[in-house]
Every structure is written in structure tokens, then in C-alpha cells.
Amino acid sequence: MVTDNHALIARVIDDVLRAEGGYVNDPQDKGGETNYGITVAVARANGYQGAMRDLPVALARAIYTARYITAPKFDQVLAMHAGIGAELIDTGVNMGPRVAAEFLQRWLNGFNDTGARYPVLTVDGNLGKQSLGALAAFLAWRGQEGATVMLRALNGLQAARYLAISEANKSQRRFLFGWLRTRVAL
């Protein structure tokens, strides 16, 4: 089921780079100093010691591929459904891959009819064989309409989390409109 997705991954990363933009060092942003959406902590964890303003875009792409696509197995989701995979990657970049995977697991459990379509998933933020199998079963059962509804569901949780972040920390409200504008697809 998994295919060679290199071109698709490159397009998804292009979209992430467009949404994230270039160098930012906004003291109100809880993510801290970033370039191409890569935080200084993530850059350092990946061996980059230079100024964040000078972070090479090729390194940002490599970090996105390794940390936000391959490690959480979102590349395997991309192979099943490009839209769902791209949504998980985008959410994972902005909220962490574990959160994105939990969103998918929660919705797969919720959409599991009477629980007979596929095994009930442990919501742990790790996409293993059972979670990937459940997604494949869901897509086989519900088809493109199911994929469309899944995308709406994933975006709904993402939007709700952004609102919760801004309610818990009012300084983050200045980012809320932009998060919804650039991160939550219609």
C-alpha cells in the first residue's frame, strides 16, 4: 500500500514552508525563535548550531521529512490518502506529531460504527500497524466521502485546540486568527 511519495512529500513540505514563512523571533510566540517553522530547540536537536536566521532551507526540509513525516509514519498515511496525510503533517508541524496522530486515532475510534469495522485503537499518538490498518479499513469502508469527513473532523479538533490555547493564555490570541486562516483548511 505504501508507494514512493518523494514528489508528494516535497509538495507537502513546500506548503508547510509557505505557511510557516521565514525567520521569526516574536517574544509573544510560545514557539520562540524559528526559521521556516523550525524552532531553535528542534534545530539544535538536529545538530544545527548556527544563527537561526541562517538556517538552510535544505536542513529545514530534512528535519520536516525525518521528524514530522517519516518518524510518525505520516508518509504511510500520505500513501493511503494524500489529503489526510498532508493534514496530519501540517498539524504535526504546528502542534507536534503525537497530537496529530492522537487526533486521527480519536476520530477512527469515533467513526468505528459499532466497533466492528476494525479494532478499537489505543489513543497514544503512535501510528502503528493497528492504527494504519484502521485507517485503511475506514477508507475502504467509507471511501472518498469518509476521507472528506475525516478531514473536516481533523480540522475541527485542530481549530478547537487553537481556541483552547488562546483561552488558556490570552497572549496567544494575537495568533488565533492567523492559525485558523493558514492551518485549518476548508
N, C-alpha and C positions, 0 to 999 in steps of 0.2 A: 504494500500500500504506500510506503514511503518512496518518493521519487526524488530525482535530483532537482533541488529547488534553488540552485545558486542565483539564477536570474530573479526569481521571486523574492528571495531574501534580500538581494541588493535593492529591489524596488521598495520593499518594506522599510529597509534602513534609510533609503532616500526620503521616504515620507516622515520617518521619525526625525531625521536631521532637519527637515523643513519645519516641523512643529516645534522642535527644541531651539532652533536658531543657533547663534554663535556664542561668544563669550558673554557671561552674565555674572555679576558679583553684587547682587541685591541683598543688603543686610536683612531685609524682611523675609527673604526666601529661605525657608527651613532647609532647602537642599544645599544651601551655601553656594560657594563659587563653582561655576560649571562652565564647560565649553562643549558645544554640540550635545548638551544634555548630560554629559558625563560629569559627575561630581568629583571634586578633588580627592575625596576618600576612595572612590572607585578607581580613579586614575592611579593613585599611589598603590592601591592593592594590586594593580596590574603592571607595576614596575615603572610607571612614568614619574619622573622626579622634576621635570621642568616646570616652567610657569604655565598655569592653566590657559592663559591667553594664547600660548604657542602650541597647545595640544594638537598633534597632527590628526587630520580628519581620518586618515587611514587607520590610526590607532583607535579612534572612536568607533569606526566600523568594525574593527576586530573585537573590541570589547563588547559591542552590541551583539555580534554574532555568537561569541563564546558564552557570555554571561546571561544575555536576555533572549537568546533564540535556541542555541544548541543545549546548554545545560538544563533548562527547564523543559526540554523536549517540545518546544513550540514549533520547531521545524517539522516535527511529525504531525502536528496539528495542521500546519500550512499545507502539508501534502494531502491531508484529508479534505480541507476546506480553506481556501486562501483567505477568505474574509474573516473567519473565526480565528485563524492563526494570526493574522495581522492585528486583530483586535487584542488578542492576548499579549502579543509582543508590545503593542503600544501601552496597554495598561501596565504590563510588567516593567516597562521603562519608567513609567511615572509613579507607580505605587509599589513596585517590587514584584518579581516573577511569582513568588509564593502567593501573594494576594490575587494575582490574575488567575493562577491555577485554582485557588480556592473558589473564586467566583464561578469558574467552569464546573468544578465538582459540585458545588451547591446547586447550580441550575440543572445539571444532569440528574442529580437526585430528585429535584423538584419535578422535572419533566418525565420521570420514570413511571408514569401511569400508576399501575398498581404495584410497582416494584418488580414486575415480572419481565420487563424488556431486557434488563441487564442487571448485574449485581449492584446492590446499594454501595455507594462509594464512601470511604473514609475521607472526610474533608481535612486534608493535611497539607495541601499546597504542593504535593509531589505528583506529577503526572507519570504514573507507571503504566504497566500493561493493562491493569483493570480500568483505569480512567480513560486511557486511549481506546481501549476496546468498547467502553461505554459510549464514548463519543461516536465511534464508527457505527455502533448499533443504533444510536439515536439518529444519526444522519441517514442510515439505511431505512429506518422506520419512518421518519418524518420528511426526508428529502429536503429540497430547496426551501420549502415553506418552514420546515424546522430550523434550518440554518438561519433564515431571516429572523425568526422569533428568538433564536438563541442570541443573535447579535443584539437585538433590542434588549433582551434580558441582561446581557453582559454590560451594555451601556447604561442600563438603569442602575445596576449596582455601582458602577463607576461614578455616575453622577451623584448618587446618594452618599457615597464615601467622600466626594469632594465637599458636599454640603456639610457633612458631619465634621470634616477637618476645619472648615471655616467657622462652624458654630463653636467648636471647642477652642479655637484660637482665632480671635477676631482679627489679628494682624494678617491672617491668611485670606481674609475676604477680598483683599485687593487683587487676588489671583483667581478668584472663583469664576468670574465671567470668562476670562481667557481659557481657563481649564475646560469649561464646557464648550466654548467656541472651537477650540483646537483639538480636544481629546475625545469628546463624546460625539460620535458620528450620528447622522440622522438615518 
